[in-house]
Amino acid sequence: MLTKTIERTRERYVCAQLSTYTYHHLAFVRKLRVEIFHTVMYGISRIHTVLPISCLSSIDSALMFW
């Protein structure tokens, strides 16, 4: 009886650890995706301010294709 209780407790602990790890991993991935998106959008905005208007249409169509 005691060993069964210990085993169940251990299983609960392992499941809790895994769910905590999964939560933190997903939060990290979500934050990383947001950072990448902001970096790309900032880079695009910088390109739009530097390049002349004639270059922008080809860049926009290339981005739409990608």
PDB file of N, CA, C and O in Angstrom:
ATOM      1  N   MET A   1       0.823  -1.197   0.000  1.00  0.00           N
ATOM      2  CA  MET A   1       0.000   0.000   0.000  1.00  0.00           C
ATOM      3  C   MET A   1       0.865   1.258   0.000  1.00  0.00           C
ATOM      4  O   MET A   1       0.611   2.196  -0.756  1.00  0.00           O
ATOM      5  N   LEU A   2       1.880   1.271   0.848  1.00  0.00           N
ATOM      6  CA  LEU A   2       2.748   2.448   0.926  1.00  0.00           C
ATOM      7  C   LEU A   2       3.532   2.636  -0.366  1.00  0.00           C
ATOM      8  O   LEU A   2       3.690   3.761  -0.841  1.00  0.00           O
ATOM      9  N   THR A   3       4.022   1.543  -0.934  1.00  0.00           N
ATOM     10  CA  THR A   3       4.785   1.670  -2.184  1.00  0.00           C
ATOM     11  C   THR A   3       3.890   2.162  -3.320  1.00  0.00           C
ATOM     12  O   THR A   3       4.350   2.901  -4.189  1.00  0.00           O
ATOM     13  N   LYS A   4       2.627   1.763  -3.323  1.00  0.00           N
ATOM     14  CA  LYS A   4       1.704   2.244  -4.350  1.00  0.00           C
ATOM     15  C   LYS A   4       1.479   3.749  -4.198  1.00  0.00           C
ATOM     16  O   LYS A   4       1.435   4.479  -5.189  1.00  0.00           O
ATOM     17  N   THR A   5       1.340   4.202  -2.968  1.00  0.00           N
ATOM     18  CA  THR A   5       1.161   5.632  -2.709  1.00  0.00           C
ATOM     19  C   THR A   5       2.395   6.410  -3.141  1.00  0.00           C
ATOM     20  O   THR A   5       2.285   7.469  -3.759  1.00  0.00           O
ATOM     21  N   ILE A   6       3.559   5.887  -2.817  1.00  0.00           N
ATOM     22  CA  ILE A   6       4.812   6.543  -3.211  1.00  0.00           C
ATOM     23  C   ILE A   6       4.919   6.596  -4.734  1.00  0.00           C
ATOM     24  O   ILE A   6       5.326   7.609  -5.303  1.00  0.00           O
ATOM     25  N   GLU A   7       4.555   5.507  -5.377  1.00  0.00           N
ATOM     26  CA  GLU A   7       4.628   5.458  -6.840  1.00  0.00           C
ATOM     27  C   GLU A   7       3.671   6.465  -7.474  1.00  0.00           C
ATOM     28  O   GLU A   7       4.037   7.148  -8.430  1.00  0.00           O
ATOM     29  N   ARG A   8       2.451   6.562  -6.953  1.00  0.00           N
ATOM     30  CA  ARG A   8       1.489   7.540  -7.476  1.00  0.00           C
ATOM     31  C   ARG A   8       1.989   8.966  -7.271  1.00  0.00           C
ATOM     32  O   ARG A   8       1.860   9.816  -8.152  1.00  0.00           O
ATOM     33  N   THR A   9       2.559   9.213  -6.102  1.00  0.00           N
ATOM     34  CA  THR A   9       3.101  10.542  -5.821  1.00  0.00           C
ATOM     35  C   THR A   9       4.227  10.874  -6.792  1.00  0.00           C
ATOM     36  O   THR A   9       4.309  11.993  -7.297  1.00  0.00           O
ATOM     37  N   ARG A  10       5.076   9.917  -7.045  1.00  0.00           N
ATOM     38  CA  ARG A  10       6.181  10.114  -7.985  1.00  0.00           C
ATOM     39  C   ARG A  10       5.641  10.400  -9.389  1.00  0.00           C
ATOM     40  O   ARG A  10       6.149  11.280 -10.084  1.00  0.00           O
ATOM     41  N   GLU A  11       4.613   9.658  -9.803  1.00  0.00           N
ATOM     42  CA  GLU A  11       4.017   9.876 -11.125  1.00  0.00           C
ATOM     43  C   GLU A  11       3.420  11.272 -11.229  1.00  0.00           C
ATOM     44  O   GLU A  11       3.582  11.947 -12.246  1.00  0.00           O
ATOM     45  N   ARG A  12       2.734  11.702 -10.182  1.00  0.00           N
ATOM     46  CA  ARG A  12       2.159  13.054 -10.183  1.00  0.00           C
ATOM     47  C   ARG A  12       3.250  14.109 -10.272  1.00  0.00           C
ATOM     48  O   ARG A  12       3.116  15.099 -10.991  1.00  0.00           O
ATOM     49  N   TYR A  13       4.334  13.885  -9.532  1.00  0.00           N
ATOM     50  CA  TYR A  13       5.445  14.839  -9.542  1.00  0.00           C
ATOM     51  C   TYR A  13       6.054  14.933 -10.939  1.00  0.00           C
ATOM     52  O   TYR A  13       6.322  16.028 -11.432  1.00  0.00           O
ATOM     53  N   VAL A  14       6.273  13.778 -11.575  1.00  0.00           N
ATOM     54  CA  VAL A  14       6.856  13.761 -12.921  1.00  0.00           C
ATOM     55  C   VAL A  14       5.919  14.456 -13.904  1.00  0.00           C
ATOM     56  O   VAL A  14       6.376  15.232 -14.744  1.00  0.00           O
ATOM     57  N   CYS A  15       4.618  14.191 -13.815  1.00  0.00           N
ATOM     58  CA  CYS A  15       3.657  14.845 -14.707  1.00  0.00           C
ATOM     59  C   CYS A  15       3.644  16.355 -14.485  1.00  0.00           C
ATOM     60  O   CYS A  15       3.570  17.125 -15.443  1.00  0.00           O
ATOM     61  N   ALA A  16       3.716  16.773 -13.233  1.00  0.00           N
ATOM     62  CA  ALA A  16       3.741  18.207 -12.936  1.00  0.00           C
ATOM     63  C   ALA A  16       5.004  18.848 -13.496  1.00  0.00           C
ATOM     64  O   ALA A  16       4.956  19.949 -14.046  1.00  0.00           O
ATOM     65  N   GLN A  17       6.136  18.158 -13.355  1.00  0.00           N
ATOM     66  CA  GLN A  17       7.391  18.687 -13.893  1.00  0.00           C
ATOM     67  C   GLN A  17       7.320  18.809 -15.411  1.00  0.00           C
ATOM     68  O   GLN A  17       7.764  19.806 -15.981  1.00  0.00           O
ATOM     69  N   LEU A  18       6.763  17.794 -16.061  1.00  0.00           N
ATOM     70  CA  LEU A  18       6.655  17.824 -17.518  1.00  0.00           C
ATOM     71  C   LEU A  18       5.733  18.939 -17.985  1.00  0.00           C
ATOM     72  O   LEU A  18       6.039  19.632 -18.955  1.00  0.00           O
ATOM     73  N   SER A  19       4.609  19.118 -17.304  1.00  0.00           N
ATOM     74  CA  SER A  19       3.691  20.174 -17.725  1.00  0.00           C
ATOM     75  C   SER A  19       4.302  21.550 -17.490  1.00  0.00           C
ATOM     76  O   SER A  19       4.094  22.462 -18.290  1.00  0.00           O
ATOM     77  N   THR A  20       5.056  21.713 -16.400  1.00  0.00           N
ATOM     78  CA  THR A  20       5.745  22.978 -16.148  1.00  0.00           C
ATOM     79  C   THR A  20       6.792  23.235 -17.225  1.00  0.00           C
ATOM     80  O   THR A  20       6.907  24.349 -17.735  1.00  0.00           O
ATOM     81  N   TYR A  21       7.554  22.200 -17.568  1.00  0.00           N
ATOM     82  CA  TYR A  21       8.568  22.331 -18.611  1.00  0.00           C
ATOM     83  C   TYR A  21       7.917  22.697 -19.943  1.00  0.00           C
ATOM     84  O   TYR A  21       8.401  23.576 -20.656  1.00  0.00           O
ATOM     85  N   THR A  22       6.812  22.016 -20.277  1.00  0.00           N
ATOM     86  CA  THR A  22       6.117  22.282 -21.539  1.00  0.00           C
ATOM     87  C   THR A  22       5.601  23.710 -21.572  1.00  0.00           C
ATOM     88  O   THR A  22       5.728  24.391 -22.590  1.00  0.00           O
ATOM     89  N   TYR A  23       5.019  24.173 -20.467  1.00  0.00           N
ATOM     90  CA  TYR A  23       4.500  25.538 -20.398  1.00  0.00           C
ATOM     91  C   TYR A  23       5.616  26.547 -20.629  1.00  0.00           C
ATOM     92  O   TYR A  23       5.461  27.473 -21.425  1.00  0.00           O
ATOM     93  N   HIS A  24       6.749  26.373 -19.934  1.00  0.00           N
ATOM     94  CA  HIS A  24       7.857  27.319 -20.087  1.00  0.00           C
ATOM     95  C   HIS A  24       8.453  27.239 -21.484  1.00  0.00           C
ATOM     96  O   HIS A  24       8.844  28.259 -22.053  1.00  0.00           O
ATOM     97  N   HIS A  25       8.526  26.032 -22.042  1.00  0.00           N
ATOM     98  CA  HIS A  25       9.054  25.881 -23.400  1.00  0.00           C
ATOM     99  C   HIS A  25       8.156  26.600 -24.404  1.00  0.00           C
ATOM    100  O   HIS A  25       8.649  27.313 -25.279  1.00  0.00           O
ATOM    101  N   LEU A  26       6.848  26.418 -24.284  1.00  0.00           N
ATOM    102  CA  LEU A  26       5.928  27.083 -25.200  1.00  0.00           C
ATOM    103  C   LEU A  26       5.970  28.597 -25.034  1.00  0.00           C
ATOM    104  O   LEU A  26       5.883  29.332 -26.018  1.00  0.00           O
ATOM    105  N   ALA A  27       6.102  29.068 -23.796  1.00  0.00           N
ATOM    106  CA  ALA A  27       6.207  30.508 -23.566  1.00  0.00           C
ATOM    107  C   ALA A  27       7.478  31.060 -24.200  1.00  0.00           C
ATOM    108  O   ALA A  27       7.459  32.144 -24.782  1.00  0.00           O
ATOM    109  N   PHE A  28       8.580  30.323 -24.092  1.00  0.00           N
ATOM    110  CA  PHE A  28       9.840  30.752 -24.698  1.00  0.00           C
ATOM    111  C   PHE A  28       9.719  30.803 -26.215  1.00  0.00           C
ATOM    112  O   PHE A  28      10.160  31.765 -26.843  1.00  0.00           O
ATOM    113  N   VAL A  29       9.123  29.772 -26.803  1.00  0.00           N
ATOM    114  CA  VAL A  29       8.961  29.728 -28.264  1.00  0.00           C
ATOM    115  C   VAL A  29       8.068  30.875 -28.727  1.00  0.00           C
ATOM    116  O   VAL A  29       8.351  31.516 -29.739  1.00  0.00           O
ATOM    117  N   ARG A  30       6.993  31.134 -27.990  1.00  0.00           N
ATOM    118  CA  ARG A  30       6.094  32.232 -28.341  1.00  0.00           C
ATOM    119  C   ARG A  30       6.832  33.566 -28.295  1.00  0.00           C
ATOM    120  O   ARG A  30       6.687  34.392 -29.196  1.00  0.00           O
ATOM    121  N   LYS A  31       7.619  33.775 -27.252  1.00  0.00           N
ATOM    122  CA  LYS A  31       8.373  35.023 -27.122  1.00  0.00           C
ATOM    123  C   LYS A  31       9.402  35.151 -28.241  1.00  0.00           C
ATOM    124  O   LYS A  31       9.597  36.235 -28.790  1.00  0.00           O
ATOM    125  N   LEU A  32      10.054  34.048 -28.575  1.00  0.00           N
ATOM    126  CA  LEU A  32      11.045  34.062 -29.647  1.00  0.00           C
ATOM    127  C   LEU A  32      10.389  34.407 -30.981  1.00  0.00           C
ATOM    128  O   LEU A  32      10.946  35.184 -31.757  1.00  0.00           O
ATOM    129  N   ARG A  33       9.224  33.844 -31.257  1.00  0.00           N
ATOM    130  CA  ARG A  33       8.519  34.150 -32.505  1.00  0.00           C
ATOM    131  C   ARG A  33       8.140  35.621 -32.574  1.00  0.00           C
ATOM    132  O   ARG A  33       8.244  36.238 -33.634  1.00  0.00           O
ATOM    133  N   VAL A  34       7.701  36.190 -31.458  1.00  0.00           N
ATOM    134  CA  VAL A  34       7.346  37.611 -31.433  1.00  0.00           C
ATOM    135  C   VAL A  34       8.583  38.465 -31.689  1.00  0.00           C
ATOM    136  O   VAL A  34       8.522  39.438 -32.441  1.00  0.00           O
ATOM    137  N   GLU A  35       9.706  38.106 -31.065  1.00  0.00           N
ATOM    138  CA  GLU A  35      10.946  38.856 -31.271  1.00  0.00           C
ATOM    139  C   GLU A  35      11.392  38.792 -32.730  1.00  0.00           C
ATOM    140  O   GLU A  35      11.803  39.804 -33.298  1.00  0.00           O
ATOM    141  N   ILE A  36      11.313  37.617 -33.334  1.00  0.00           N
ATOM    142  CA  ILE A  36      11.699  37.479 -34.748  1.00  0.00           C
ATOM    143  C   ILE A  36      10.771  38.322 -35.623  1.00  0.00           C
ATOM    144  O   ILE A  36      11.231  39.016 -36.530  1.00  0.00           O
ATOM    145  N   PHE A  37       9.473  38.263 -35.351  1.00  0.00           N
ATOM    146  CA  PHE A  37       8.515  39.047 -36.128  1.00  0.00           C
ATOM    147  C   PHE A  37       8.821  40.536 -36.018  1.00  0.00           C
ATOM    148  O   PHE A  37       8.835  41.237 -37.030  1.00  0.00           O
ATOM    149  N   HIS A  38       9.066  41.027 -34.808  1.00  0.00           N
ATOM    150  CA  HIS A  38       9.358  42.449 -34.628  1.00  0.00           C
ATOM    151  C   HIS A  38      10.654  42.841 -35.320  1.00  0.00           C
ATOM    152  O   HIS A  38      10.748  43.925 -35.897  1.00  0.00           O
ATOM    153  N   THR A  39      11.657  41.966 -35.266  1.00  0.00           N
ATOM    154  CA  THR A  39      12.926  42.256 -35.931  1.00  0.00           C
ATOM    155  C   THR A  39      12.734  42.347 -37.440  1.00  0.00           C
ATOM    156  O   THR A  39      13.259  43.256 -38.083  1.00  0.00           O
ATOM    157  N   VAL A  40      11.988  41.412 -38.001  1.00  0.00           N
ATOM    158  CA  VAL A  40      11.735  41.433 -39.449  1.00  0.00           C
ATOM    159  C   VAL A  40      10.941  42.676 -39.831  1.00  0.00           C
ATOM    160  O   VAL A  40      11.265  43.337 -40.818  1.00  0.00           O
ATOM    161  N   MET A  41       9.910  42.999 -39.064  1.00  0.00           N
ATOM    162  CA  MET A  41       9.101  44.174 -39.387  1.00  0.00           C
ATOM    163  C   MET A  41       9.922  45.455 -39.261  1.00  0.00           C
ATOM    164  O   MET A  41       9.756  46.373 -40.064  1.00  0.00           O
ATOM    165  N   TYR A  42      10.802  45.529 -38.267  1.00  0.00           N
ATOM    166  CA  TYR A  42      11.665  46.698 -38.123  1.00  0.00           C
ATOM    167  C   TYR A  42      12.604  46.800 -39.320  1.00  0.00           C
ATOM    168  O   TYR A  42      12.816  47.888 -39.857  1.00  0.00           O
ATOM    169  N   GLY A  43      13.168  45.660 -39.740  1.00  0.00           N
ATOM    170  CA  GLY A  43      14.054  45.660 -40.902  1.00  0.00           C
ATOM    171  C   GLY A  43      13.331  46.110 -42.156  1.00  0.00           C
ATOM    172  O   GLY A  43      13.882  46.869 -42.954  1.00  0.00           O
ATOM    173  N   ILE A  44      12.094  45.646 -42.341  1.00  0.00           N
ATOM    174  CA  ILE A  44      11.311  46.061 -43.511  1.00  0.00           C
ATOM    175  C   ILE A  44      11.029  47.555 -43.451  1.00  0.00           C
ATOM    176  O   ILE A  44      11.111  48.243 -44.469  1.00  0.00           O
ATOM    177  N   SER A  45      10.700  48.061 -42.277  1.00  0.00           N
ATOM    178  CA  SER A  45      10.422  49.495 -42.172  1.00  0.00           C
ATOM    179  C   SER A  45      11.680  50.316 -42.458  1.00  0.00           C
ATOM    180  O   SER A  45      11.601  51.393 -43.048  1.00  0.00           O
ATOM    181  N   ARG A  46      12.836  49.806 -42.039  1.00  0.00           N
ATOM    182  CA  ARG A  46      14.094  50.509 -42.340  1.00  0.00           C
ATOM    183  C   ARG A  46      14.384  50.482 -43.835  1.00  0.00           C
ATOM    184  O   ARG A  46      14.852  51.474 -44.393  1.00  0.00           O
ATOM    185  N   ILE A  47      14.108  49.353 -44.487  1.00  0.00           N
ATOM    186  CA  ILE A  47      14.315  49.263 -45.932  1.00  0.00           C
ATOM    187  C   ILE A  47      13.402  50.257 -46.649  1.00  0.00           C
ATOM    188  O   ILE A  47      13.819  50.913 -47.603  1.00  0.00           O
ATOM    189  N   HIS A  48      12.167  50.364 -46.190  1.00  0.00           N
ATOM    190  CA  HIS A  48      11.218  51.280 -46.824  1.00  0.00           C
ATOM    191  C   HIS A  48      11.656  52.729 -46.681  1.00  0.00           C
ATOM    192  O   HIS A  48      11.357  53.543 -47.555  1.00  0.00           O
ATOM    193  N   THR A  49      12.356  53.076 -45.606  1.00  0.00           N
ATOM    194  CA  THR A  49      12.787  54.465 -45.444  1.00  0.00           C
ATOM    195  C   THR A  49      14.059  54.756 -46.226  1.00  0.00           C
ATOM    196  O   THR A  49      14.317  55.912 -46.560  1.00  0.00           O
ATOM    197  N   VAL A  50      14.859  53.742 -46.527  1.00  0.00           N
ATOM    198  CA  VAL A  50      16.140  53.957 -47.197  1.00  0.00           C
ATOM    199  C   VAL A  50      16.011  53.884 -48.712  1.00  0.00           C
ATOM    200  O   VAL A  50      16.588  54.710 -49.419  1.00  0.00           O
ATOM    201  N   LEU A  51      15.268  52.913 -49.218  1.00  0.00           N
ATOM    202  CA  LEU A  51      15.200  52.690 -50.662  1.00  0.00           C
ATOM    203  C   LEU A  51      14.238  53.653 -51.347  1.00  0.00           C
ATOM    204  O   LEU A  51      13.266  54.107 -50.743  1.00  0.00           O
ATOM    205  N   PRO A  52      14.515  53.960 -52.604  1.00  0.00           N
ATOM    206  CA  PRO A  52      13.565  54.792 -53.357  1.00  0.00           C
ATOM    207  C   PRO A  52      12.268  54.030 -53.638  1.00  0.00           C
ATOM    208  O   PRO A  52      12.213  52.806 -53.518  1.00  0.00           O
ATOM    209  N   ILE A  53      11.240  54.766 -54.009  1.00  0.00           N
ATOM    210  CA  ILE A  53       9.909  54.198 -54.217  1.00  0.00           C
ATOM    211  C   ILE A  53       9.911  53.112 -55.294  1.00  0.00           C
ATOM    212  O   ILE A  53       9.176  52.132 -55.169  1.00  0.00           O
ATOM    213  N   SER A  54      10.710  53.258 -56.339  1.00  0.00           N
ATOM    214  CA  SER A  54      10.700  52.291 -57.440  1.00  0.00           C
ATOM    215  C   SER A  54      11.134  50.900 -56.986  1.00  0.00           C
ATOM    216  O   SER A  54      10.687  49.903 -57.554  1.00  0.00           O
ATOM    217  N   CYS A  55      11.996  50.815 -55.975  1.00  0.00           N
ATOM    218  CA  CYS A  55      12.467  49.515 -55.486  1.00  0.00           C
ATOM    219  C   CYS A  55      11.443  48.833 -54.585  1.00  0.00           C
ATOM    220  O   CYS A  55      11.457  47.613 -54.426  1.00  0.00           O
ATOM    221  N   LEU A  56      10.568  49.623 -54.005  1.00  0.00           N
ATOM    222  CA  LEU A  56       9.660  49.071 -52.995  1.00  0.00           C
ATOM    223  C   LEU A  56       8.662  48.089 -53.582  1.00  0.00           C
ATOM    224  O   LEU A  56       8.330  47.096 -52.934  1.00  0.00           O
ATOM    225  N   SER A  57       8.178  48.336 -54.784  1.00  0.00           N
ATOM    226  CA  SER A  57       7.174  47.430 -55.353  1.00  0.00           C
ATOM    227  C   SER A  57       7.768  46.050 -55.599  1.00  0.00           C
ATOM    228  O   SER A  57       7.088  45.044 -55.399  1.00  0.00           O
ATOM    229  N   SER A  58       9.033  45.985 -56.033  1.00  0.00           N
ATOM    230  CA  SER A  58       9.648  44.673 -56.254  1.00  0.00           C
ATOM    231  C   SER A  58       9.903  43.962 -54.927  1.00  0.00           C
ATOM    232  O   SER A  58       9.770  42.741 -54.846  1.00  0.00           O
ATOM    233  N   ILE A  59      10.264  44.706 -53.899  1.00  0.00           N
ATOM    234  CA  ILE A  59      10.469  44.103 -52.572  1.00  0.00           C
ATOM    235  C   ILE A  59       9.142  43.573 -52.035  1.00  0.00           C
ATOM    236  O   ILE A  59       9.077  42.459 -51.515  1.00  0.00           O
ATOM    237  N   ASP A  60       8.084  44.378 -52.165  1.00  0.00           N
ATOM    238  CA  ASP A  60       6.770  43.949 -51.684  1.00  0.00           C
ATOM    239  C   ASP A  60       6.291  42.697 -52.404  1.00  0.00           C
ATOM    240  O   ASP A  60       5.762  41.781 -51.775  1.00  0.00           O
ATOM    241  N   SER A  61       6.476  42.653 -53.728  1.00  0.00           N
ATOM    242  CA  SER A  61       6.030  41.463 -54.450  1.00  0.00           C
ATOM    243  C   SER A  61       6.882  40.252 -54.087  1.00  0.00           C
ATOM    244  O   SER A  61       6.374  39.131 -54.052  1.00  0.00           O
ATOM    245  N   ALA A  62       8.164  40.459 -53.818  1.00  0.00           N
ATOM    246  CA  ALA A  62       9.015  39.343 -53.394  1.00  0.00           C
ATOM    247  C   ALA A  62       8.581  38.836 -52.024  1.00  0.00           C
ATOM    248  O   ALA A  62       8.573  37.628 -51.783  1.00  0.00           O
ATOM    249  N   LEU A  63       8.221  39.742 -51.132  1.00  0.00           N
ATOM    250  CA  LEU A  63       7.760  39.338 -49.799  1.00  0.00           C
ATOM    251  C   LEU A  63       6.422  38.611 -49.885  1.00  0.00           C
ATOM    252  O   LEU A  63       6.193  37.653 -49.146  1.00  0.00           O
ATOM    253  N   MET A  64       5.540  39.051 -50.774  1.00  0.00           N
ATOM    254  CA  MET A  64       4.254  38.379 -50.929  1.00  0.00           C
ATOM    255  C   MET A  64       4.460  36.963 -51.448  1.00  0.00           C
ATOM    256  O   MET A  64       3.757  36.038 -51.043  1.00  0.00           O
ATOM    257  N   PHE A  65       5.429  36.798 -52.348  1.00  0.00           N
ATOM    258  CA  PHE A  65       5.712  35.474 -52.894  1.00  0.00           C
ATOM    259  C   PHE A  65       6.292  34.571 -51.822  1.00  0.00           C
ATOM    260  O   PHE A  65       5.977  33.381 -51.778  1.00  0.00           O
ATOM    261  N   TRP A  66       7.140  35.121 -50.951  1.00  0.00           N
ATOM    262  CA  TRP A  66       7.809  34.343 -49.928  1.00  0.00           C
ATOM    263  C   TRP A  66       6.812  33.954 -48.889  1.00  0.00           C
ATOM    264  O   TRP A  66       7.161  33.284 -47.918  1.00  0.00           O
TER     265      TRP A  66
END
